[in-house]
Amino acid sequence: MNVALLVITDGRWDYLQRTLQSAIECLNYPFAQRLLVDDSGEPLGFAPDGFDVIRNHPRRGLAGAIQTGWDQLNDDIEFVFHLEDDFIFPEPVDIAWMIEYLQADPSLAQIALHRQPWSPEEQQAGSIYNLDRTRFQKLPGWLRQRHLFTFNPCLYPRAITRYPAGLEADLTKRLLDDGWQFGYLGDLDDEPRCIHIGIRRSRDYKL
């Protein structure tokens, strides 16, 4: 399968370097394309080896940066592994396994990796799943849900990039209207498969 690794950054170079190092260690897949969208709006930035770097001038915000990445995908790309610049992985990610679930269920818009509880509500509940377990249908190896298309680390089929990127809520509505469903890898009581490290936002942060 031809899979693209799409990394989005808004200029938090210290986070980005940790994210890329974790990706090197844990995303063991022969990506057909590696894209880094730099939405920092700064004249100089971090340019990692092995990536095609696209810089937005001026900044386009998160939705615009994602759209920039989608617009640059090669024609032969079949799946996209989506990664923002403030996530690391506690263990290797089996992308081939994620592809199998997407291929087996054509209604799936993504297989996502669940992160640690972040908001006060999530921390109190102990897990993003514990906010409302009824949203998730347990299936062998993964969870089906129709609540949210997330831009947390995930794999999605190329067909999703035919939609306008938008923000999570916007894209979720469009996809649900067209009959798509969403998935998380693993089970309700699994440990987090990705760790959000983005304590601070970038200067002039915009959605």
C-alpha positions in Angstrom: 0.0 0.0 0.0 1.2 3.5 -0.8 1.0 5.5 2.4 1.9 9.1 2.9 3.2 10.5 6.2 1.7 14.0 6.7 3.2 16.1 9.5 1.7 19.5 10.3 3.6 22.1 12.3 2.9 25.6 13.4 6.5 26.4 14.4 7.0 24.8 17.8 10.4 23.4 16.7 11.2 21.7 20.0 8.0 19.7 19.9 8.4 19.0 16.2 11.9 17.5 16.8 10.6 15.2 19.5 7.6 14.2 17.3 9.8 13.4 14.4 12.3 11.4 16.5 9.4 9.4 17.9 8.0 8.8 14.4 11.4 7.5 13.3 11.5 5.1 16.2 7.8 3.9 16.2 6.4 4.4 12.7 8.2 1.5 11.0 6.6 1.7 7.5 8.0 2.3 4.0 6.1 5.5 3.4 5.7 6.4 -0.3 5.7 10.1 0.5 6.7 12.2 3.5 5.3 15.7 3.7 5.9 18.4 6.3 3.6 21.4 6.2 5.2 24.4 7.9 2.5 26.8 8.9 4.7 28.9 11.2 4.8 31.9 8.8 8.4 32.4 9.7 11.2 32.9 7.2 13.3 30.1 8.7 12.2 26.8 10.2 13.2 23.3 10.9 13.7 21.2 7.7 14.1 17.5 8.5 15.8 15.0 6.2 13.6 12.9 4.1 10.6 15.2 3.9 9.2 17.4 1.3 8.6 20.7 3.2 5.8 23.0 2.1 5.7 26.4 3.8 2.6 28.5 4.1 3.1 32.3 3.8 1.1 33.7 5.4 -0.1 31.3 8.0 -3.4 29.5 7.1 -4.2 28.0 10.4 -4.8 24.3 11.2 -7.5 23.6 8.6 -5.6 25.5 5.9 -2.3 23.7 6.7 -4.1 20.3 6.4 -5.5 21.4 3.1 -2.1 22.4 1.9 -0.8 18.9 2.7 -3.8 17.2 1.0 -3.3 19.3 -2.1 0.4 18.0 -2.3 -0.3 14.3 -2.1 1.0 12.2 -5.0 -1.6 10.7 -7.2 -0.7 7.1 -6.2 -1.2 7.7 -2.4 -3.9 5.3 -1.0 -3.7 6.2 2.7 -2.5 9.0 4.8 -0.9 8.8 8.3 -1.8 12.1 9.9 0.6 13.5 12.6 0.6 17.0 14.2 3.8 18.3 15.7 3.1 17.7 19.4 2.5 13.9 19.6 4.9 11.1 20.5 4.4 7.4 20.6 5.0 5.1 23.7 5.4 2.0 21.5 5.7 1.0 17.8 2.6 1.7 15.7 1.4 -1.2 13.4 0.3 0.8 10.4 -0.2 -2.4 8.3 -2.7 -3.5 11.0 -4.5 -0.2 10.7 -4.7 -0.6 6.9 -6.3 -4.0 7.3 -9.2 -2.5 9.3 -9.8 0.3 6.8 -9.7 -2.2 3.9 -12.2 -4.5 5.6 -14.8 -1.8 6.3 -15.2 0.7 3.4 -17.4 2.9 5.6 -14.5 3.7 7.9 -13.1 7.2 7.5 -10.2 6.7 9.9 -8.5 4.4 12.4 -7.2 6.7 15.2 -4.8 6.2 18.1 -6.3 7.3 21.4 -4.3 9.7 23.5 -4.0 10.2 27.2 -6.7 12.2 29.0 -6.0 15.9 28.4 -8.9 18.2 29.3 -10.0 18.5 33.0 -13.1 16.4 32.2 -11.0 13.7 30.6 -8.6 13.6 33.4 -11.4 13.3 35.9 -12.9 10.4 33.9 -9.5 8.8 33.6 -9.8 8.2 29.8 -11.3 9.9 26.7 -13.4 6.7 26.4 -14.8 7.1 29.9 -16.6 10.3 29.1 -19.2 8.2 27.4 -18.5 4.6 26.7 -21.8 4.2 24.9 -20.4 6.1 22.0 -18.1 3.2 21.1 -19.0 -0.2 19.7 -16.5 -2.9 20.6 -15.3 -5.0 17.6 -12.4 -7.4 17.4 -9.3 -5.2 17.6 -10.9 -1.8 17.3 -13.8 0.5 18.4 -16.4 2.0 16.0 -17.8 5.4 16.8 -19.8 8.1 15.0 -18.9 11.0 17.4 -15.8 12.7 16.0 -13.3 12.5 13.2 -10.1 13.4 15.1 -6.9 14.9 13.8 -5.0 13.2 16.6 -2.6 10.6 15.1 -4.6 8.5 12.7 -4.7 6.7 9.4 -7.3 7.6 6.8 -8.0 6.6 3.2 -7.2 8.9 0.3 -11.0 9.4 -0.3 -11.2 11.6 2.9 -8.8 14.2 1.3 -11.4 14.8 -1.4 -13.4 16.8 1.2 -12.5 20.3 2.3 -10.2 19.9 5.3 -12.0 22.2 7.7 -11.7 21.7 11.5 -12.7 18.5 13.2 -16.3 19.4 13.8 -16.8 20.6 10.2 -15.2 17.5 8.7 -17.1 15.2 11.1 -20.4 16.6 9.9 -19.6 16.3 6.3 -18.4 12.7 6.7 -21.4 11.7 8.8 -23.8 13.2 6.3 -22.2 10.9 3.6 -22.5 7.8 5.8 -18.9 7.5 7.0 -18.0 6.1 10.4 -14.9 6.4 12.6 -12.6 4.0 14.5 -10.0 3.8 17.2 -7.4 1.0 17.3 -7.6 -1.3 20.3 -10.1 -1.6 23.2 -11.7 0.6 25.8 -9.3 -0.2 28.6 -6.0 0.0 26.5 -3.2 2.3 27.5 -2.8 5.4 25.3 -1.2 4.7 22.0 0.0 8.3 21.5 1.0 11.1 23.9 0.1 14.7 23.5 3.0 16.9 24.5 1.7 20.3 23.3 1.5 22.2 26.6 1.9 25.6 24.9 0.5 27.0 21.7 2.6 28.8 19.0 2.8 32.5 18.7 -0.2 33.9 16.8 -1.9 30.5 17.0 -5.0 30.2 14.8 -7.4 27.4 13.9 
